[in-house]
């Protein structure tokens, strides 16, 4: 990458945002102007190793050549028809995504939250049409500390008061149980239950990984109870954990899987609901839709993403480099790190609170040329692109060690 030129400095651009942008984010004070692979540059040309990867939206790094080429090629042909007409890219995308995930049908959407909303509607429709739940009585069981998005319906079942406070009244029909607690889940399921909606690994909560057997237990419980298992793989899916889907660590096949983020390759927003034919087949024309969902540009990029994953190379890479990440973090326990959870190239790192908040640690890492982000309290989240090298990953861990030692 060559150093970018810009008429305004980082400080000037940050100040310019203040009066015109809604303050719904608190970004680190770095202004990115260019990026390639696992690296980004700010407007002054300073380089940073990206250890966040757009919360898994950039699983294949910035501007992966195969994805950029697919987008460029499609931009020269066709970008949007709406679903009023067919387009020549959608069928191939749906066929290959269904095959990759071991499912039958695909409902294309745009954002992760839109996929979750679609999954909720789908589960309720299935409950009324197939299970026979009385009208407007369907319930969905979810886990505490979840993060599925920020729409009014989704925050209705969040346990994060920052996400909820001031946004009521909330949508009814949800029951919240502790994560990783099969007994509590079983007690909450009854004849009105349409689905159990969970993240196989809770990302926003700090990369919370359930006990071995939990996901298999959820699958068996929902099968016995005659309700759906809906897995939100928007952050955990598409190679991040060392498998195509995180549920595959327990050889589990949910009824419905929600995908997003990495499905758009960091180029366009692409999400999808994939599932069994008996479930997605309950939707009929006019009952649900999206002007941009399944557009030709999104389908072209999404197909290129699926092609990258079909070889299994990225999944193997995430598993192998995940061992480097895990071993590096284990070496820091007791030296500024009080605990961590990792699977593949994804980790939640609990820093000794005496050394500062997760935000403070992230700011110190930024000054060392490493971009990461806090989640809650003194926890930071690491999710580098799957294209990162072992040397780059080791360098990032060395920077974390340096930052923690300097404040010990």
NURORO-460943 format. One record per residue (C-alpha): x, y, z; residue in three letters. Coordinates in steps of 0.2 Angstrom, whole numbers, plus 5000, padded with zeros to 4 digits. Each point is the difference from the previous one (the first is absolute). Layout:
# NURORO-460943
XYZALA
...
//
This chain:
# NURORO-460943
500050005000UNK
500650184996UNK
499750135013UNK
498350084997UNK
499850194998UNK
498650095008UNK
499650195002UNK
499649985018UNK
500949915014UNK
499349865011UNK
499750135014UNK
499150124989UNK
498949864993UNK
499649935017UNK
499550185005UNK
499050024984UNK
498949855004UNK
499550065017UNK
498650124995UNK
499349904985UNK
500149825005UNK
498849925012UNK
501049945016UNK
499549824999UNK
501849945000UNK
501650045010UNK
501349954987UNK
501950005004UNK
500850164994UNK
500749934984UNK
499450064983UNK
500349864987UNK
500250054982UNK
500749844992UNK
500149825003UNK
500749844993UNK
500049825007UNK
500250015019UNK
500750185000UNK
499250185000UNK
500750174998UNK
499450165007UNK
499950174991UNK
501850045005UNK
500749834994UNK
500249915017UNK
499849824998UNK
499049895012UNK
499749815001UNK
498149975000UNK
499649885014UNK
498150035000UNK
499649974981UNK
498450095001UNK
499349895013UNK
500249854988UNK
499450094985UNK
501850004993UNK
500449825003UNK
500950004983UNK
500950165004UNK
499950174992UNK
499750004981UNK
500349824997UNK
500449994981UNK
498849864996UNK
498650105008UNK
500550174993UNK
500149924983UNK
498349925001UNK
499250175006UNK
500950094985UNK
499449884988UNK
498250015006UNK
500050195001UNK
500350004981UNK
498549894997UNK
498550025012UNK
499850065018UNK
498250005005UNK
498349944993UNK
499149985016UNK
499149845003UNK
498650054988UNK
501149914987UNK
501249864999UNK
501850034998UNK
501349894993UNK
501149995016UNK
498849955014UNK
499649824996UNK
501949955000UNK
500350105016UNK
498649915009UNK
500449834993UNK
501850015006UNK
499750085017UNK
498749875004UNK
501249864995UNK
501450085011UNK
498950015015UNK
499149834998UNK
498350084998UNK
498750004987UNK
499450184997UNK
500650185001UNK
499150165004UNK
501250144995UNK
500050165010UNK
501350155003UNK
500550025018UNK
500249895015UNK
498650085010UNK
498949974984UNK
500449825000UNK
499649985018UNK
498350104998UNK
499749884985UNK
500449855011UNK
498850065013UNK
498650024988UNK
500349844992UNK
500049905016UNK
498450085005UNK
499249964983UNK
500649825001UNK
499349995018UNK
498250054994UNK
500049914983UNK
500949845005UNK
500149975019UNK
498250075003UNK
500450135013UNK
498450115002UNK
500150174992UNK
501150135008UNK
500649885014UNK
501749944993UNK
501550035011UNK
501849994996UNK
501349955014UNK
501750104999UNK
501550015011UNK
500550135012UNK
501550114995UNK
499549974982UNK
500450124986UNK
498949984984UNK
499950184994UNK
499350175005UNK
498250014993UNK
498650035012UNK
499449824999UNK
501849935003UNK
500450125014UNK
498349945008UNK
500949845005UNK
501750075004UNK
500750005018UNK
501150154996UNK
499250155008UNK
501150124989UNK
499149924985UNK
498350005007UNK
499850165011UNK
498950134992UNK
499449904985UNK
498449925007UNK
498749944999UNK
500749834996UNK
499449864989UNK
499249865010UNK
500249814997UNK
501849975006UNK
500649905015UNK
501850035006UNK
501049865009UNK
501849995005UNK
501249954986UNK
500849835001UNK
498749935012UNK
499049864992UNK
498949975015UNK
499450185000UNK
499749994981UNK
499049855002UNK
498950085014UNK
499650154988UNK
499549894985UNK
498149964999UNK
498749974987UNK
500050184995UNK
501950004996UNK
500450034982UNK
501850005001UNK
501650015011UNK
501150144993UNK
501850015006UNK
501850044994UNK
501149845000UNK
501350125007UNK
499550175008UNK
501150134992UNK
499550165007UNK
499949935018UNK
501949964999UNK
500149854989UNK
499149895012UNK
500249814995UNK
498749885007UNK
500549835008UNK
500349854989UNK
498349924996UNK
499050165002UNK
499650034982UNK
499649814998UNK
498950015015UNK
499150154992UNK
499749904984UNK
499449855009UNK
498850105012UNK
499350104985UNK
499749844990UNK
499149925015UNK
499050165003UNK
499550024982UNK
500750174998UNK
501350084989UNK
501950025004UNK
500550174993UNK
501950035000UNK
500650184998UNK
501749974992UNK
500150184994UNK
501650035009UNK
500649825003UNK
499749934983UNK
500949994983UNK
501749945006UNK
500350105016UNK
500149865012UNK
500949874990UNK
498449924992UNK
498850084987UNK
498750015015UNK
500450005018UNK
498649875003UNK
501149884990UNK
501149995015UNK
498749885007UNK
499449934984UNK
498350095002UNK
498850054986UNK
498850135005UNK
498350024992UNK
500550184995UNK
501650094999UNK
500250194999UNK
501550074991UNK
500750174996UNK
501650115002UNK
501349894991UNK
498749954987UNK
500350174992UNK
501849995000UNK
500250175008UNK
499450084983UNK
498150005001UNK
498749955014UNK
499449834997UNK
499149895012UNK
498949844998UNK
498949885009UNK
500349824995UNK
499049855006UNK
499049854997UNK
498750004986UNK
498649965012UNK
500450165009UNK
500450134987UNK
498749934989UNK
498650085011UNK
500450174993UNK
498950054985UNK
500150154988UNK
499650165009UNK
500349945018UNK
501850065001UNK
501250094988UNK
501550124998UNK
500350114985UNK
501949985001UNK
500049825007UNK
500749884987UNK
500650144988UNK
501249954986UNK
501550095008UNK
499749925017UNK
499849834992UNK
501650014990UNK
501050055015UNK
499149875011UNK
500449874987UNK
501850045000UNK
500049995019UNK
499349834999UNK
501349954987UNK
501450055012UNK
499249895014UNK
499649854989UNK
501849955000UNK
500149995019UNK
501750095000UNK
499350155010UNK
499249895013UNK
501749905002UNK
500950165001UNK
498950075014UNK
500249845009UNK
501949994998UNK
500350195004UNK
498749985014UNK
501349895009UNK
501350144999UNK
498750125007UNK
499549895014UNK
501849965005UNK
500550184999UNK
498650055012UNK
500349865011UNK
501850065003UNK
499350175005UNK
498849935014UNK
500750075016UNK
501050134991UNK
498650134998UNK
498749874993UNK
498949935013UNK
499149884987UNK
499449984982UNK
498949894989UNK
500549964982UNK
499449894986UNK
500950014983UNK
500550184997UNK
498850085012UNK
500450045018UNK
499350105015UNK
501450055011UNK
499750065018UNK
501350125006UNK
500450035018UNK
498850155004UNK
501450085010UNK
500950034983UNK
498550094993UNK
498449984991UNK
499949914983UNK
499850174992UNK
501650065008UNK
501049844994UNK
499350024983UNK
500650184999UNK
501749945006UNK
500149864987UNK
499550134986UNK
501550105005UNK
501049854997UNK
499349974983UNK
498749875004UNK
498150034998UNK
498949905012UNK
498450055010UNK
499349985017UNK
498349915003UNK
499650025019UNK
501050065015UNK
501849944998UNK
499749884986UNK
500650024982UNK
499649904985UNK
501249944987UNK
499449944983UNK
501350034987UNK
499749964982UNK
500349824996UNK
501350064987UNK
501250055014UNK
501749925001UNK
500749915015UNK
501350135001UNK
498850145000UNK
498949915013UNK
501649975011UNK
500450194998UNK
498350055006UNK
500149895015UNK
501750075004UNK
499350184999UNK
498649955012UNK
501449935012UNK
500950164999UNK
498550115003UNK
499549895016UNK
501850005007UNK
500150194998UNK
498550025011UNK
500349865012UNK
//
